[in-house]
């Protein structure tokens, strides 16, 4: 039906753009049909469903995230390489021209913009967030197994669900990017015996998480840093990484991440 038409549009526009900037990306369909081929690919995008084609033709962060979480789009490669490619595609040069093929929404981030956004959103008041979040201040979806589960129980179940999907084992070096108030790193250190590090741009979250880590006696195997993920030392070794509302397990140490992702 509309797949062949979409495929032609995909060939005509993304392939030209990726070749122009010599981006090391391969994009293929669910049946192995290539949409974009590079000479030395370091990032692999696999479209698992026809419904995900639109996010390549008319991309936006919302479309990309939705198809990714719903497992209609796979992304494999080095995390830093993925970010670098995103920065190229979101540059004014890439978005200029007659067709104005805008991929800017995928990775429209900068240190200054991210820091300002975090301060405005999270550094308002810890008391405010305490009014409606659970005791651990988990700021994402909960996992209700039963209709009568409390929010506290549901969030514990979600934290444990993430840890099991990450296949955490004692001794793992675990990183949580955008760790919020530190609930996941504390849970992982306490219940799975990992060495856990969280990073955040929020001063309030950083202070709160550090205080809770000290209260729970987890200082030796759990910590939170006030740090932008782009400033994380490349030599810093991690075995498993979680980010926002997705979880990643890695076969290699950071930053050379050969990662698969799944929704939390």
N, C-alpha and C positions, 0 to 999 in steps of 0.2 A: 504494500500500500504506500504509505508515506515514507517508508524506510528508505527506498531507493532515492527518492528526492532529497531526503535529509542527508543521505550518504554523499550525494553529489555536492551538496552545499558544504558538508564537512570537509570533503576533499579540496574544494575550491578555496575555502577561506582559512581554516586553521593550518593546513599544510603549508600554504604560502607564508603565513605569519611565522610559523615555527622555523621554516627554512631561512627566512630573512634574517632572523636573529641567531641562527645556528644552534637552536636549543636541543639538548640531548634527550629528546622525548619520543617515545613510541606510543601511538594510540591505536588500539584495535577493538573490533567488535567481539561480541560473545562467541561468534563462530570462527574467530581467528582472522577475519578480514581486516587488513590494515587500513587505517585512516591517515595516520601520520607516521612516517619512517625517518629516522635519523641515522647517520653513519655510525655513531657510537652512543647508543641510548644509555642513559643512566637513570631515567625515570620511565616507568611503564604505567600507562593508563589503560584499563580494560573496561569497556562499556558492557555491562552484564544484561542490560534490558533496553529495548527500544525506547522506553520512557525516559531514559537518561540522555538520549541524543540531543534533546533540546538544550541541555545545559552546556553543550559544546558549541551549538550554533548561536544561542543567545545566553551566554553564561551570566550567572549572578551567584553571590555567596550563598543565598538561600537555596537555590536550585542545587548547587554543587553539594552543599551539606546534606540536603534531604536525600538525594540519590546515594550519597556516600554512606549515610547511616542506614538507609534501607537496603544496602548491599547491592545496589544496581550499578555501582561504579567502584572499581578497585584502583588503588594507587599504591605502587611499589617503588621504593627507591630511597636514597639518602635524604634524610629530613632537611639538611642544610641545602642540598641541591634543589629540592622541591621549593623551598623558600626563595632561593635565588632566581629560579625560573619564574616564580610568581611575581617577583619584583620587576623583572624584565617585562613581563606581559602587562603589568599595571602601570608601566611608565608612559608618559605623554607621547613618546615616539611610537610606541606600539599601538596606542589608541588613536593616532592621527591617520589621515588618509580619507579617501572618498567613502569607503564602506564603514570606516570608524568601527572596526571590530573590537568591541570593548570587553576586555577581560579584567578590567581594573577592579571590579567588585570581588574577585576571588581572593586577592591578597592585598587589599588597600590598607596597608599598615605602615607605620613609622614609629620610631621610638617616642617622639614628641607627642604624636596623636594618641598612641596607645596609653602613654603615661597620663595624659590629660583626661582621657576617657575613664580610666580606672579611678583617678582621684575624684572625679565628679560623681561616679557611681557608687564606689565602695567606701570612700573616706568621708562619708557623711556623718555616721554615728553607729557605733557598735550596738548601742542600746536599741536603735531603730530596727536593725536586722534581728536582734534578739527577740523582738516582739512576735515574729511570725516564722522564723526558722526553728529547726530543732535545736537541741542543746549543743550539738557539735557544729551547728551553723553550716550544714551542707547545702550549698546553693545550686542545686540542680534536681532533676527528677528523682522521686523516691520509688522504691520497689515494694509494692503492696502485694504480699502473697495471699492475704486473707482480707475480707471486707472489714473486719474489726481491728486490723493492725493500726496501731498508733503511728503518728508521723515519726516518732523516735525509732520505733521498731523498723518501719519501712526504710528509713535512711540507713540504719545498721545493715539491713539486708542488701541495700544497694551497694554500700561500701564493700561488703563481703563478696557480692556478685562480681564487682570489678576485679577484686584481688584474685578470685578464682579464674576469671577469664584471662587475666594476665599470667596465670600459672605461677604466681609468686611462691618461692621456696626460701627457706632460711638461708641467709647469706647473699641473696640477690641485692644488687645495687639498683635502687628504684628511684626514678625521678618523676615528679608530678609538676607539669608546667601549668601555671595558673592555678595554684593549689588552694586558693581561697583562704579559709580560716584554718587550714591544715588538717581537716578531718581524715582525708584519705591517707596521708603519710603517717599520721598517728595510728590509725587502724592497722595499716600494713605492717608497721614496726612492732606494734603490740601483739597482733594476732598471727602474723606470718613470719616474724623474725627477720625481716629485711633491714637493710641499711637504707633509710628513706630520706630523700631530699625534696623539698618543695620550693618553688620560686613564685614570687608574686610581685606586682608593682604597687600594691596597696600598702601604705604605711600602717593603717589600722589592722589589716589582716595579718601583716608581719608581726606586729606587737602582740596581737591576740594569740596567734599560733605559737609563738615562742613561749609565752606565759603558760599555755596549756601543756606544751611539751615538758616544761620544767615541773609543773604540778604533777604530771603523770610519770615523772622520772624516766623520760625517754631520751634524755640529752645525748647519750652515747651512740644511739643508732637512729636518731631522727632530728632533723633540723629544717628550718625555713630560711630562705635568703631573699632579701629585697633586691631583685635582679631581673633584668630583661632577658628573655630566652636567647636573644641574639648576642648577648654578652657572656653566655656560658662558655667557659674555656673548652676548646676543641679536644683537649687531652683528657677532659673529665670523663671517666668511664662509668657507664650505666648499662645494666642488663635489660631492664624493662622501663618503659616510659608511658605515662598517661598524660593526656592533654585535654583540658576542658571536659566536654561530654563524650570523648572517645578514648578508647584504651588501645595501647599498642604494645605488642610483645616483640622483642628483637632477638634475632639469632646472633647478632654481633654487638659489640659495645659501641656506645655513642662516641662520635657522631656518625660512624659508618653503619647506619641503621638499615638493615634489610627487614622492613617492617610490614606486618599485616595489621589492619585496624578493625575494630568492632565497636558497636555502640555500647555505652555503659548502661 
